[in-house]
């Protein structure tokens, strides 16, 4: 399977300003390229005092633009009919952000920004500055103005009295989202992910080998293509709402609350939810002797979501006879079942069969990120999840 990314084959102009975070831009350029983008660097004079333009020329394979010449580089890349698909300014200083909001062009980066915003092409900015500067009402107002113009802000990390540049993963995700076409724009997607831990005694738990990689890939892919995403799991993902739970009871309670108060347009049941739970032993079960643990069956979260709440649902079926069992599950609001074998648990890759009520089975294999893209593509068609504006 081909690796999926909305950045594949796209030209990204990387604008670099005079923040110390400019030292991270070689890694950022490389990360964009690994996602399939062609990168053109543009630097302000202040940025050139922090990192050599030669470094970005080497990283991108293109001469870095440090001045606007008679070749009108800003128009050639970001003007009407220009070659660029997205302008990313990272790091973006307070000085540059406020100049862009005021329409001032006195550096190559601000000139590219004015041209790109005037064209209406996607623009992402990643602020980096001291925290007191980020709190300045004028800077905040300028960021609000940029947001009103459709500019996407990769919010900084507030650490050590600094508004540090956003994590690279977040910047890349926001760029991919802006170039995805956002087919799930206006939609709310709820995902359950990972393993549950059921208490046996004060020190032991009953769980599965699930790593949560498939659920995480589905959540990030749903965000990547425009959705507002809520994930119920024990981990943490960027740019989505994380609801932290550890056991099946907590997961069920969280899912019911969300379905009641903020009903999703799509539910993806990717978690390895516990089918059974033991009666917790008070204290620690003594070692050195045989022990019998009674397991009680737990209610099925997916049945409640698809049945009681009536939410379109993507289910997963794990087992040696998963395809046949998955086909039997295709009823009511369960419109898709992803059938796979236990060997996929905990791995970065998988081989699955996507069963849909509206089409023939689709067998896909590869990285879980790419499989997630296929699953959501099928879900959009199966459940008619057209873009909401």
N, C-alpha and C positions, 0 to 999 in steps of 0.2 A: 504494500500500500504506500502511496506517495505521502510524504509528511505534509500535514495541513498547517497553513498559516495564512491569514489575510495579507501578510506582508510579502508573501512570495511574489516575485516579479515586480514589486512596487519600488518607486524611487522615494526615498526619505531624505529631505534636507535636514541636516543636523546643525542647528545654530548653537554656537558656544559663546558664552559671556564670561566676563572677568570675575568669576568666583573660584575659590580654591577647589571646588568640586569639579572644575574643568579637568582635573587630573584623572577623573573617572571616565572621560569621554572616549578614550581608546577602547576600553572594555565595552562601553555602550555601543559604539560603532560595530564592534565585532559581534555583539549579541544580536543586533539588528540584522547583520549579514547572515548569521546562523539561522535566522527565521526566514531567510530568503530575500531580504531587501537589498537594494542597491543604495548606498549611502553617499551623499555629497555633503562635505563639511563646509560650514561658513563660520568665520571667527571674527569677533570684534578685536580692536587693537588691545584692549585690556586683557582679553583671553590669551592673546599671543605672548603677553608678559608672564603667563602662568604655565602654558604648555606650548611647545613648538608646533607650528603648523605642519612641519615635516612629519610629526608623529601621526597626525590624523590623515595626512596624505598616504602614509604607509599603511595605516589601518584600513582606509577605505579604497585604496587603489585609484584614487582620483585626486587631482591637484586641489588643495584646500583654497577656498576663496577668502581672501583677507581684505579685499577692496573691490568696490564696484567700478568697472572699467567701461570702455566704449562697447564692450560686448553685452552690456545690460544684463548681467548674470541673473539679477533678481527677477527680471521679466522672463528670461529664457527658462528659468526653472519654476517660478511661482506665479507668473502672470497668466492671463487668459491663454489657454492652449499650451501652457508650459509643461515641461516634462515631469515635474515632481507631483507626487500623489499626496504627500503629507509634509508639513513643516513641524519639526520637533525642536524646541529650544530648551536645551538642558546642558548645563544649569542656566536658569534665568535669574538674573539679579534684580533687585528692587529698582535700580536705575533703568534697566532695559524694560521691565514690565510697565513701569509708569510712562516711559516714552512711547511704548507701543499703544497704550491706552489713550495717549494724547495725540497720536498720529505724528510723532516726531521721528524723523529719519536722519540720524547722524552717525550710524555705524552700519556695516553690511548686514548685521543681524536685524536691526530695526527696519531697515529698508526691505529686506526679505519678508518680514512680518507684515508690514503695511501692504505689500503687494499680495501676499497670500490671503490676508483677511479680506482685502478688496475683491479678490477673485472668488472668495467663498469656499476655498479648499480647507480640508481638515488641518487644524493647528493644535498642538499639544505643548504646554509649557510646564517645566519642572522647576519651581522656585528653589533657590538656595541662598541663604543670607543669615545674619544674626537674628535671633528671635525677636529682639526689640524692634528691628526694622520690619520684620514680618507683621508685627502687631500695629505698626503705624497706621492710623486711620486713612491716610492718603494711599498707602500701598494696598490696604484692604479694599478701598473703594475702586482702585484701578483693577484689582483682580475681579471684583464684581462686574465691572464694565466689560472686561474681557469675556467673562462667563456669559454675559448678555449677548455678546457677539458670536457666541458659539465656540469660543476657545475653551479647550479642556485643560483643567489644571490638575497636574499630578501632585497632590498635597504633600508637603514636606514632612519629614520625621522630626518632631521636636525633641531634641536631645542636647544635653550639655549647653543650654542657653543658646542653641542654634537651631534654625529651621533648615535641617540638612536635606539634601536632594533625596527624593523618593527612592525606594529600592528599585533596582533595575528591572526586576520582574514586574513591578507595578507599571513602570513606564512602558515597557514592551506591551503589556496587556492593554493599556489604554490606547496605544498606537494601533494595535490589532483591532480593537473594538471600533475605532474610528474608520478603519478601512474594510470592515466586514460587511458593510451594507446594513447591519443591525436588523436582521429579519425578526428578531425577538424583541425589538424595541417596544416598550410599553407593557411587556409581559412580566409576570412574577413567576419564577421557577423555584420550587422547593425541592431540595435534594437531601436524602439521608445517606450517610457515608460511614464506612469503616466498621470496626468490630464493636460489639457491646461486651461489657465485663459484668458478669453476675457474681455476686459475693457468695463464697462458700463458707468461709469463716473470717476471722479478723485479719488473716494474712494471705489467703488464697482466693483466686477468682476462677471462674469458668468462662472461657472466651473462644474465639476462633483465630485462624491464621490470617484473617483479612487485614490488609495494610491500609485500606481506604483509598488506594491510588485511583481506582476506577471512578469512585464517587467524586474525588477531588478533580479529576480530569473533566468530568461532566459539569461540575459546578463552574469551573473556570471557562469551559467552552461556552456554556450558557451566557456567562458574563461577556465573553469575547464577542458574541453575536448579538449583544444588545439588551439582554434581560437584566432585570433586578433579581438578584439571587439570594436565597436564604439556605444555609447549609446547617443541618443538625448532625453534629458529630463531636468527637473528642479532640479534634485538632484545631488549626486556625489557618485560614486562607486569606490572601489579600483581596481587597476591593469588593468583598461580599459580606453579608451579614452572617456571622458565625454564632450559632446557638450551641453552647458546650453542654454535652451530656455524657454519661459514662455507661448507663445500663439501658435495657429495653424499656423499663418503666419510664425513665426520664425521657427517652426518645419518643415514646408514645404520647406522653403528656405534652411535650413541646410541639409535636406535629399536630395534635388535636387543637392546641391553643392557636397555632398559626392558621389552620384551616378555618377556625371559627372567627378569628379577628381580622385576618389579612389573607383571604383565600387565594391560593396560587392558581395560575392558569395551567400549570403542569406540575405533576409530582413525579419525581424520579426516585424510585426505591432501590438505591444501590447499596444500602448498608447490609451487612451480615447480621441482621437483627436476631437476637437469641430466640430460639423456638422454645427453650426450656430454661428454667431457673431453679436452683436448689433452695431449700429452706435454710437460711443462714444458720450456721452453728455458732453459738455464743462462745467467744474466746477463740482458741486455736485447737484444731483437732489434733490430738496426740499422735505422734509419729510412731512407726515400728509395729503397726498392726493393721489388719485389713479393715477397710471402712466402706460402708454402703451409703451412697448419697442418693436420696430420692429427688427426682426432678419433676416439677409441675409444668404443664404446658402453659405458654403465654399467648395472649390474644395476638392476632395478626394485624399489624398496623395498616398494611396495604389494603386489607379488606374494608377497614373502616374508612380510609381516605377515598377509595374508589367507590365504595358502596354508599355509606352514610352521607359523606360530603359530596359525592358525585364529581370528583375532580379527575380529569384525564390523567392516566397513570402509565408510566413505563416501569415494568417489573423486571426482575432478574430471576433466572432459575439456574441453580447450580446442581450438577449431578451427572452421572454417567449416561442417563437417559433424558437429558435436559430438554432436547428438542421436542420429543413427544409430550413430556410433561408441560412444557411451555405452551405448546399449541392448545392444550386443554385449559390453560389459564386465560386465553384470549376471549374474554366475554365482558359485557358491560362496559365500564369505563377503563378497563385494562386493555388498551389498544396495541401495546407493544410489549413483547417479552424478549429479553436478551438471554439466550441460552449459552452457557459455557460450562466447562469441566473444572473440577477442583484444582487441576494443575495450574490454573491461572492465578490462584490466590497468592498474593504477596509478590507477584512478578510485575515487571515494567511493561511486558508485552502480553498479549492474549490472542486467542482465536475464538471468535464467537459467531453465533447465528442470530441475526436480528429477525424476529418473527413479528409480522404486522398483520392486522386484520384487513388492511387495504391493499396488500401486495404480496408477492412471493417472498419466501425466505431469502435473506441476504447474508452470505457468509463473508466475514471480514476478519482480517488478522493483522497484527502489527502493534505499534505502541498504543498504549491505552488512550493517550491524547488524541490520536488519529481515529481510534474506534469511537471515542466520545463524539467527535465531529460527525461521524456517520450516523450514530444513534440519534443525535439531535436533528440532523437533516431529515431522517425518516419521521421523527416525531412532529416536525413542522408540517409535513405533508399529511400525516395520518390524522392529526388533530386540528388541521386547518388553523394553525397558529399564525395567521397573517399579522403583519406589522401593525401595531396600534400607534396612531399619532396623536 
